[in-house]
Amino acid sequence: RFEPLGRSVVVSTGTSLLEGARRVGIELASNCSGQGDCGQCGVIILEGQVSDLCEEEEGCLSKDEIHAHWRLACCARVYSPVRVLIPKSV
């Protein structure tokens, strides 16, 4: 579920949040085409389990952002029902 839009999508385990967002018409900024290089598709995980941080995320996100549950939607993969906040700046 993507907040504050209230849009939901059912995806297979391992699907990226970016792909899930696109399936319901949410176009998150992603100049790198989902490769984790640009850092533009940042979202905040509110609930649920996603994949562990990858190198690309550790290079793009600050320690404060990581502590606040920020993830790159192109890198974070779904492992359970997830609720995600799309910040206004995205």
MOPAC internal coordinates of N, CA, C and O (Angstrom, degrees):
PM7 1SCF
backbone

  N    0.0000 0     0.00 0     0.00 0    0    0    0
  C    1.4543 1     0.00 0     0.00 0    1    0    0
  C    1.5255 1   108.10 1     0.00 0    2    1    0
  O    1.2310 1   120.86 1   -47.11 1    3    2    1
  N    1.3161 1   115.96 1   132.89 1    3    2    1
  C    1.4567 1   121.93 1  -178.70 1    5    3    2
  C    1.5279 1   109.61 1  -107.42 1    6    5    3
  O    1.2310 1   121.17 1   -61.74 1    7    6    5
  N    1.3219 1   115.37 1   118.26 1    7    6    5
  C    1.4603 1   122.42 1   179.50 1    9    7    6
  C    1.5265 1   108.63 1  -101.89 1   10    9    7
  O    1.2310 1   117.83 1   -26.52 1   11   10    9
  N    1.2874 1   121.75 1   153.48 1   11   10    9
  C    1.4560 1   127.61 1    -0.08 1   13   11   10
  C    1.5293 1   113.02 1   -84.75 1   14   13   11
  O    1.2310 1   119.80 1  -170.49 1   15   14   13
  N    1.3276 1   117.99 1     9.51 1   15   14   13
  C    1.4598 1   120.98 1  -176.44 1   17   15   14
  C    1.5247 1   113.29 1   -72.84 1   18   17   15
  O    1.2310 1   120.23 1   155.89 1   19   18   17
  N    1.3229 1   117.16 1   -24.11 1   19   18   17
  C    1.4485 1   120.71 1   179.84 1   21   19   18
  C    1.5252 1   113.65 1    72.84 1   22   21   19
  O    1.2310 1   119.92 1  -160.43 1   23   22   21
  N    1.3150 1   117.76 1    19.57 1   23   22   21
  C    1.4704 1   121.12 1   179.09 1   25   23   22
  C    1.5248 1   109.66 1   -90.85 1   26   25   23
  O    1.2310 1   121.20 1   -41.15 1   27   26   25
  N    1.3192 1   115.31 1   138.85 1   27   26   25
  C    1.4616 1   121.43 1  -179.96 1   29   27   26
  C    1.5120 1   110.29 1  -123.55 1   30   29   27
  O    1.2310 1   121.23 1   -26.60 1   31   30   29
  N    1.3114 1   115.26 1   153.40 1   31   30   29
  C    1.4605 1   121.79 1   177.27 1   33   31   30
  C    1.5270 1   107.91 1  -149.11 1   34   33   31
  O    1.2310 1   120.75 1   -34.93 1   35   34   33
  N    1.3155 1   116.17 1   145.07 1   35   34   33
  C    1.4528 1   121.35 1   174.25 1   37   35   34
  C    1.5257 1   107.27 1  -101.02 1   38   37   35
  O    1.2310 1   120.76 1   -54.58 1   39   38   37
  N    1.3344 1   116.15 1   125.42 1   39   38   37
  C    1.4647 1   121.43 1  -179.65 1   41   39   38
  C    1.5246 1   108.93 1  -130.90 1   42   41   39
  O    1.2310 1   120.95 1   -17.52 1   43   42   41
  N    1.3033 1   115.79 1   162.48 1   43   42   41
  C    1.4603 1   121.67 1   176.32 1   45   43   42
  C    1.5257 1   110.07 1   -73.14 1   46   45   43
  O    1.2310 1   120.75 1   -28.29 1   47   46   45
  N    1.3188 1   116.18 1   151.71 1   47   46   45
  C    1.4551 1   121.22 1   174.10 1   49   47   46
  C    1.5216 1   108.61 1   -55.59 1   50   49   47
  O    1.2310 1   120.85 1   -45.44 1   51   50   49
  N    1.3171 1   115.99 1   134.56 1   51   50   49
  C    1.4605 1   121.46 1   179.03 1   53   51   50
  C    1.5188 1   114.20 1    95.63 1   54   53   51
  O    1.2310 1   120.22 1   175.09 1   55   54   53
  N    1.3326 1   117.19 1    -4.91 1   55   54   53
  C    1.4655 1   121.11 1   177.33 1   57   55   54
  C    1.5224 1   109.25 1   -73.26 1   58   57   55
  O    1.2310 1   120.22 1   -39.68 1   59   58   57
  N    1.3166 1   117.19 1   140.32 1   59   58   57
  C    1.4658 1   119.43 1   178.80 1   61   59   58
  C    1.5262 1   110.32 1   -73.30 1   62   61   59
  O    1.2310 1   121.12 1   -27.39 1   63   62   61
  N    1.3214 1   115.46 1   152.61 1   63   62   61
  C    1.4608 1   120.27 1   176.25 1   65   63   62
  C    1.5233 1   110.63 1   -62.28 1   66   65   63
  O    1.2310 1   120.21 1   146.15 1   67   66   65
  N    1.3260 1   117.21 1   -33.85 1   67   66   65
  C    1.4652 1   120.63 1   178.62 1   69   67   66
  C    1.5264 1   110.64 1   -62.03 1   70   69   67
  O    1.2310 1   120.47 1   134.59 1   71   70   69
  N    1.3167 1   116.70 1   -45.41 1   71   70   69
  C    1.4655 1   119.88 1   178.77 1   73   71   70
  C    1.5249 1   110.64 1   -64.25 1   74   73   71
  O    1.2310 1   120.41 1   137.56 1   75   74   73
  N    1.3190 1   116.81 1   -42.44 1   75   74   73
  C    1.4626 1   120.19 1   178.02 1   77   75   74
  C    1.5167 1   111.74 1   -60.19 1   78   77   75
  O    1.2310 1   120.68 1   136.96 1   79   78   77
  N    1.3237 1   116.31 1   -43.04 1   79   78   77
  C    1.4659 1   120.71 1   179.17 1   81   79   78
  C    1.5244 1   110.52 1   -61.56 1   82   81   79
  O    1.2310 1   120.64 1   135.20 1   83   82   81
  N    1.2949 1   116.38 1   -44.80 1   83   82   81
  C    1.4649 1   120.17 1  -178.83 1   85   83   82
  C    1.5253 1   112.06 1   -64.22 1   86   85   83
  O    1.2310 1   120.37 1   147.36 1   87   86   85
  N    1.3063 1   116.89 1   -32.64 1   87   86   85
  C    1.4734 1   120.39 1   179.08 1   89   87   86
  C    1.5219 1   112.66 1   -63.25 1   90   89   87
  O    1.2310 1   120.36 1   154.69 1   91   90   89
  N    1.3296 1   116.92 1   -25.31 1   91   90   89
  C    1.4693 1   119.91 1   178.66 1   93   91   90
  C    1.5224 1   111.76 1  -109.13 1   94   93   91
  O    1.2310 1   120.64 1  -159.12 1   95   94   93
  N    1.3174 1   116.38 1    20.88 1   95   94   93
  C    1.4577 1   120.65 1   173.28 1   97   95   94
  C    1.5094 1   116.41 1    80.69 1   98   97   95
  O    1.2310 1   120.09 1  -162.34 1   99   98   97
  N    1.3224 1   117.44 1    17.66 1   99   98   97
  C    1.4632 1   121.19 1   176.92 1  101   99   98
  C    1.5167 1   107.60 1   -97.90 1  102  101   99
  O    1.2310 1   120.80 1   -64.90 1  103  102  101
  N    1.3127 1   116.07 1   115.10 1  103  102  101
  C    1.4649 1   120.84 1  -179.12 1  105  103  102
  C    1.5252 1   109.69 1  -100.11 1  106  105  103
  O    1.2310 1   121.10 1   -85.48 1  107  106  105
  N    1.3169 1   115.51 1    94.52 1  107  106  105
  C    1.4585 1   120.33 1   175.08 1  109  107  106
  C    1.5235 1   108.54 1   -77.38 1  110  109  107
  O    1.2310 1   120.61 1   -37.00 1  111  110  109
  N    1.3204 1   116.44 1   143.00 1  111  110  109
  C    1.4630 1   120.66 1   177.45 1  113  111  110
  C    1.5330 1   109.11 1   -59.42 1  114  113  111
  O    1.2310 1   120.87 1   -43.66 1  115  114  113
  N    1.3130 1   115.95 1   136.34 1  115  114  113
  C    1.4613 1   120.42 1   179.40 1  117  115  114
  C    1.5226 1   108.99 1  -163.65 1  118  117  115
  O    1.2310 1   120.51 1  -100.14 1  119  118  117
  N    1.3264 1   116.62 1    79.86 1  119  118  117
  C    1.4646 1   121.40 1  -179.81 1  121  119  118
  C    1.5208 1   113.02 1   -64.19 1  122  121  119
  O    1.2310 1   120.04 1   159.84 1  123  122  121
  N    1.3335 1   117.54 1   -20.16 1  123  122  121
  C    1.4652 1   120.85 1  -177.38 1  125  123  122
  C    1.5220 1   112.06 1   -92.73 1  126  125  123
  O    1.2310 1   120.31 1  -172.91 1  127  126  125
  N    1.3255 1   117.01 1     7.09 1  127  126  125
  C    1.4731 1   121.99 1  -179.81 1  129  127  126
  C    1.5272 1   112.59 1    59.02 1  130  129  127
  O    1.2310 1   120.66 1  -143.62 1  131  130  129
  N    1.3187 1   116.34 1    36.38 1  131  130  129
  C    1.4595 1   120.37 1   175.10 1  133  131  130
  C    1.5087 1   115.83 1    82.40 1  134  133  131
  O    1.2310 1   119.67 1  -157.54 1  135  134  133
  N    1.3165 1   118.23 1    22.46 1  135  134  133
  C    1.4654 1   121.96 1  -179.00 1  137  135  134
  C    1.5334 1   112.99 1   -95.38 1  138  137  135
  O    1.2310 1   119.73 1   176.92 1  139  138  137
  N    1.3390 1   118.12 1    -3.08 1  139  138  137
  C    1.4594 1   121.08 1   178.37 1  141  139  138
  C    1.5109 1   114.56 1    79.94 1  142  141  139
  O    1.2310 1   120.01 1  -165.65 1  143  142  141
  N    1.3097 1   117.59 1    14.35 1  143  142  141
  C    1.4628 1   120.77 1  -176.37 1  145  143  142
  C    1.5226 1   114.72 1   -93.76 1  146  145  143
  O    1.2310 1   119.91 1   150.34 1  147  146  145
  N    1.3322 1   117.77 1   -29.66 1  147  146  145
  C    1.4641 1   119.32 1  -171.71 1  149  147  146
  C    1.5298 1   113.54 1   -92.47 1  150  149  147
  O    1.2310 1   119.69 1   156.12 1  151  150  149
  N    1.3299 1   118.19 1   -23.88 1  151  150  149
  C    1.4565 1   121.38 1   178.39 1  153  151  150
  C    1.5137 1   115.10 1    73.45 1  154  153  151
  O    1.2310 1   119.58 1  -167.85 1  155  154  153
  N    1.3259 1   118.41 1    12.15 1  155  154  153
  C    1.4627 1   121.23 1  -175.72 1  157  155  154
  C    1.5259 1   115.03 1   -82.87 1  158  157  155
  O    1.2310 1   119.39 1   160.15 1  159  158  157
  N    1.3140 1   118.77 1   -19.85 1  159  158  157
  C    1.4677 1   120.78 1  -172.78 1  161  159  158
  C    1.5261 1   112.49 1   -94.63 1  162  161  159
  O    1.2310 1   120.68 1  -145.35 1  163  162  161
  N    1.3285 1   116.31 1    34.65 1  163  162  161
  C    1.4558 1   120.80 1  -178.90 1  165  163  162
  C    1.5190 1   113.14 1   -64.64 1  166  165  163
  O    1.2310 1   121.09 1   -46.88 1  167  166  165
  N    1.3261 1   115.51 1   133.12 1  167  166  165
  C    1.4610 1   122.94 1   175.84 1  169  167  166
  C    1.5245 1   107.63 1  -135.29 1  170  169  167
  O    1.2310 1   120.79 1   -12.25 1  171  170  169
  N    1.3244 1   116.09 1   167.75 1  171  170  169
  C    1.4602 1   121.17 1   179.12 1  173  171  170
  C    1.5166 1   108.47 1  -115.06 1  174  173  171
  O    1.2310 1   120.60 1   -53.06 1  175  174  173
  N    1.3189 1   116.45 1   126.94 1  175  174  173
  C    1.4656 1   121.51 1   178.94 1  177  175  174
  C    1.5319 1   107.43 1   -81.81 1  178  177  175
  O    1.2310 1   120.74 1   -63.07 1  179  178  177
  N    1.3282 1   116.18 1   116.93 1  179  178  177
  C    1.4601 1   121.46 1   179.23 1  181  179  178
  C    1.5217 1   111.57 1   -91.24 1  182  181  179
  O    1.2310 1   120.34 1   141.08 1  183  182  181
  N    1.3193 1   116.96 1   -38.92 1  183  182  181
  C    1.4671 1   122.16 1  -179.10 1  185  183  182
  C    1.5195 1   108.53 1  -151.45 1  186  185  183
  O    1.2310 1   120.96 1   -28.03 1  187  186  185
  N    1.3101 1   115.78 1   151.97 1  187  186  185
  C    1.4456 1   120.80 1   172.60 1  189  187  186
  C    1.5178 1   113.00 1   102.63 1  190  189  187
  O    1.2310 1   121.99 1    -6.86 1  191  190  189
  N    1.3234 1   113.80 1   173.14 1  191  190  189
  C    1.4620 1   121.14 1  -176.54 1  193  191  190
  C    1.5210 1   110.68 1  -110.87 1  194  193  191
  O    1.2310 1   121.64 1   -51.19 1  195  194  193
  N    1.3225 1   114.46 1   128.81 1  195  194  193
  C    1.4635 1   121.52 1   174.63 1  197  195  194
  C    1.5290 1   108.20 1  -125.46 1  198  197  195
  O    1.2310 1   120.91 1    -8.48 1  199  198  197
  N    1.3196 1   115.87 1   171.52 1  199  198  197
  C    1.4556 1   121.52 1   179.89 1  201  199  198
  C    1.5240 1   111.68 1   -58.41 1  202  201  199
  O    1.2310 1   121.16 1   -18.11 1  203  202  201
  N    1.3173 1   115.38 1   161.89 1  203  202  201
  C    1.4627 1   121.28 1   176.48 1  205  203  202
  C    1.5270 1   110.17 1   -67.36 1  206  205  203
  O    1.2310 1   120.90 1   -21.41 1  207  206  205
  N    1.3132 1   115.88 1   158.59 1  207  206  205
  C    1.4709 1   121.20 1   175.72 1  209  207  206
  C    1.5234 1   109.95 1   -57.27 1  210  209  207
  O    1.2310 1   120.94 1   -38.70 1  211  210  209
  N    1.3085 1   115.82 1   141.30 1  211  210  209
  C    1.4621 1   120.35 1   176.31 1  213  211  210
  C    1.5368 1   108.72 1  -107.36 1  214  213  211
  O    1.2310 1   120.64 1    -7.22 1  215  214  213
  N    1.3204 1   116.38 1   172.78 1  215  214  213
  C    1.4668 1   121.26 1  -178.67 1  217  215  214
  C    1.5251 1   112.14 1   -57.79 1  218  217  215
  O    1.2310 1   120.58 1   138.91 1  219  218  217
  N    1.3353 1   116.49 1   -41.09 1  219  218  217
  C    1.4618 1   120.28 1  -178.62 1  221  219  218
  C    1.5262 1   110.93 1   -60.40 1  222  221  219
  O    1.2310 1   120.71 1   137.16 1  223  222  221
  N    1.3320 1   116.25 1   -42.84 1  223  222  221
  C    1.4687 1   119.93 1   179.18 1  225  223  222
  C    1.5185 1   111.13 1   -66.55 1  226  225  223
  O    1.2310 1   120.19 1   138.32 1  227  226  225
  N    1.3117 1   117.25 1   -41.68 1  227  226  225
  C    1.4588 1   120.52 1   179.30 1  229  227  226
  C    1.5237 1   111.06 1   -62.54 1  230  229  227
  O    1.2310 1   120.35 1   151.51 1  231  230  229
  N    1.3332 1   116.93 1   -28.49 1  231  230  229
  C    1.4581 1   120.86 1   178.08 1  233  231  230
  C    1.5186 1   113.65 1   -82.23 1  234  233  231
  O    1.2310 1   119.97 1   155.39 1  235  234  233
  N    1.3320 1   117.66 1   -24.61 1  235  234  233
  C    1.4754 1   121.70 1  -176.17 1  237  235  234
  C    1.5238 1   113.83 1   -98.22 1  238  237  235
  O    1.2310 1   120.47 1   148.65 1  239  238  237
  N    1.3239 1   116.70 1   -31.35 1  239  238  237
  C    1.4659 1   120.63 1  -174.99 1  241  239  238
  C    1.5240 1   110.82 1   -99.77 1  242  241  239
  O    1.2310 1   121.14 1   -37.04 1  243  242  241
  N    1.3335 1   115.42 1   142.96 1  243  242  241
  C    1.4630 1   119.51 1   176.85 1  245  243  242
  C    1.5302 1   109.56 1   -77.10 1  246  245  243
  O    1.2310 1   120.63 1   -15.07 1  247  246  245
  N    1.3085 1   116.39 1   164.93 1  247  246  245
  C    1.4687 1   120.61 1   177.01 1  249  247  246
  C    1.5259 1   110.59 1   -60.04 1  250  249  247
  O    1.2310 1   120.29 1   142.26 1  251  250  249
  N    1.3376 1   117.06 1   -37.74 1  251  250  249
  C    1.4654 1   120.84 1   178.30 1  253  251  250
  C    1.5237 1   111.05 1   -64.64 1  254  253  251
  O    1.2310 1   120.47 1   138.53 1  255  254  253
  N    1.3213 1   116.71 1   -41.47 1  255  254  253
  C    1.4684 1   119.97 1   178.26 1  257  255  254
  C    1.5264 1   110.71 1   -64.62 1  258  257  255
  O    1.2310 1   120.48 1   136.29 1  259  258  257
  N    1.3166 1   116.69 1   -43.71 1  259  258  257
  C    1.4663 1   120.35 1   178.82 1  261  259  258
  C    1.5231 1   110.05 1   -61.46 1  262  261  259
  O    1.2310 1   120.38 1   137.08 1  263  262  261
  N    1.3309 1   116.87 1   -42.92 1  263  262  261
  C    1.4722 1   121.40 1   178.36 1  265  263  262
  C    1.5320 1   111.16 1   -62.57 1  266  265  263
  O    1.2310 1   120.20 1   148.82 1  267  266  265
  N    1.3333 1   117.22 1   -31.18 1  267  266  265
  C    1.4734 1   122.32 1  -179.88 1  269  267  266
  C    1.5341 1   111.91 1   -88.56 1  270  269  267
  O    1.2310 1   120.23 1  -166.81 1  271  270  269
  N    1.3347 1   117.17 1    13.19 1  271  270  269
  C    1.4733 1   123.80 1   175.06 1  273  271  270
  C    1.5196 1   114.25 1    72.44 1  274  273  271
  O    1.2310 1   120.28 1  -154.71 1  275  274  273
  N    1.3354 1   117.07 1    25.29 1  275  274  273
  C    1.4606 1   120.51 1   173.36 1  277  275  274
  C    1.5104 1   108.48 1   -72.23 1  278  277  275
  O    1.2310 1   120.99 1   -34.77 1  279  278  277
  N    1.3261 1   115.71 1   145.23 1  279  278  277
  C    1.4649 1   122.94 1   173.88 1  281  279  278
  C    1.5151 1   108.67 1  -143.96 1  282  281  279
  O    1.2310 1   120.54 1   -20.25 1  283  282  281
  N    1.3115 1   116.58 1   159.75 1  283  282  281
  C    1.4512 1   121.06 1   171.17 1  285  283  282
  C    1.5234 1   106.75 1   -88.12 1  286  285  283
  O    1.2310 1   120.74 1   -55.13 1  287  286  285
  N    1.3119 1   116.19 1   124.87 1  287  286  285
  C    1.4664 1   120.69 1  -176.08 1  289  287  286
  C    1.5252 1   111.93 1   -61.73 1  290  289  287
  O    1.2310 1   120.18 1   151.92 1  291  290  289
  N    1.3243 1   117.26 1   -28.08 1  291  290  289
  C    1.4682 1   119.76 1   179.94 1  293  291  290
  C    1.5234 1   111.98 1   -74.53 1  294  293  291
  O    1.2310 1   119.96 1   157.46 1  295  294  293
  N    1.3103 1   117.69 1   -22.54 1  295  294  293
  C    1.4671 1   121.67 1  -177.08 1  297  295  294
  C    1.5235 1   113.04 1  -100.62 1  298  297  295
  O    1.2310 1   120.19 1   146.02 1  299  298  297
  N    1.3227 1   117.25 1   -33.98 1  299  298  297
  C    1.4639 1   121.25 1  -176.64 1  301  299  298
  C    1.5252 1   109.71 1   -74.22 1  302  301  299
  O    1.2310 1   121.10 1   -55.17 1  303  302  301
  N    1.3080 1   115.51 1   124.83 1  303  302  301
  C    1.4636 1   122.26 1  -178.84 1  305  303  302
  C    1.5160 1   109.73 1  -110.43 1  306  305  303
  O    1.2310 1   121.08 1   -39.64 1  307  306  305
  N    1.3081 1   115.53 1   140.36 1  307  306  305
  C    1.4682 1   123.45 1  -173.69 1  309  307  306
  C    1.5317 1   111.11 1   -76.55 1  310  309  307
  O    1.2310 1   120.85 1   -49.08 1  311  310  309
  N    1.3476 1   115.99 1   130.92 1  311  310  309
  C    1.4649 1   121.39 1   175.21 1  313  311  310
  C    1.5207 1   112.75 1  -124.01 1  314  313  311
  O    1.2310 1   119.91 1   177.55 1  315  314  313
  N    1.3172 1   117.78 1    -2.45 1  315  314  313
  C    1.4653 1   122.94 1   177.31 1  317  315  314
  C    1.5252 1   106.51 1  -161.51 1  318  317  315
  O    1.2310 1   119.77 1    -6.24 1  319  318  317
  N    1.3298 1   118.05 1   173.76 1  319  318  317
  C    1.4684 1   117.38 1   172.05 1  321  319  318
  C    1.5334 1   108.88 1   -56.99 1  322  321  319
  O    1.2310 1   121.05 1   -46.32 1  323  322  321
  N    1.3175 1   115.59 1   133.68 1  323  322  321
  C    1.4608 1   121.35 1  -173.36 1  325  323  322
  C    1.5257 1   109.62 1  -129.47 1  326  325  323
  O    1.2310 1   121.30 1   -37.52 1  327  326  325
  N    1.3222 1   115.11 1   142.48 1  327  326  325
  C    1.4632 1   121.58 1   171.68 1  329  327  326
  C    1.5197 1   106.99 1  -116.72 1  330  329  327
  O    1.2310 1   120.87 1   -53.12 1  331  330  329
  N    1.3379 1   115.94 1   126.88 1  331  330  329
  C    1.4484 1   122.56 1  -171.28 1  333  331  330
  C    1.5258 1   109.77 1  -124.85 1  334  333  331
  O    1.2310 1   120.57 1   -41.45 1  335  334  333
  N    1.3150 1   116.51 1   138.55 1  335  334  333
  C    1.4658 1   121.64 1   174.87 1  337  335  334
  C    1.5232 1   108.62 1  -100.32 1  338  337  335
  O    1.2310 1   121.20 1   -52.99 1  339  338  337
  N    1.3197 1   115.32 1   127.01 1  339  338  337
  C    1.4607 1   120.43 1   173.82 1  341  339  338
  C    1.5205 1   106.79 1   -95.60 1  342  341  339
  O    1.2310 1   120.13 1   -70.34 1  343  342  341
  N    1.3314 1   117.36 1   109.66 1  343  342  341
  C    1.4564 1   119.96 1  -179.04 1  345  343  342
  C    1.5268 1   111.39 1   -61.97 1  346  345  343
  O    1.2310 1   120.49 1   -28.06 1  347  346  345
  N    1.3045 1   116.66 1   151.94 1  347  346  345
  C    1.4750 1   121.33 1  -179.04 1  349  347  346
  C    1.5200 1   112.44 1   -59.97 1  350  349  347
  O    1.2310 1   120.19 1   151.51 1  351  350  349
  N    1.3210 1   117.24 1   -28.49 1  351  350  349
  C    1.4631 1   120.41 1  -176.57 1  353  351  350
  C    1.5235 1   112.93 1   -76.88 1  354  353  351
  O    1.2310 1   119.64 1   170.34 1  355  354  353
  N    1.3358 1   118.30 1    -9.66 1  355  354  353
  C    1.4717 1   120.87 1  -178.70 1  357  355  354
  C    1.5030 1   109.74 1   -85.53 1  358  357  355
  O    1.2310 1   120.10 1   180.00 1  359  358  357

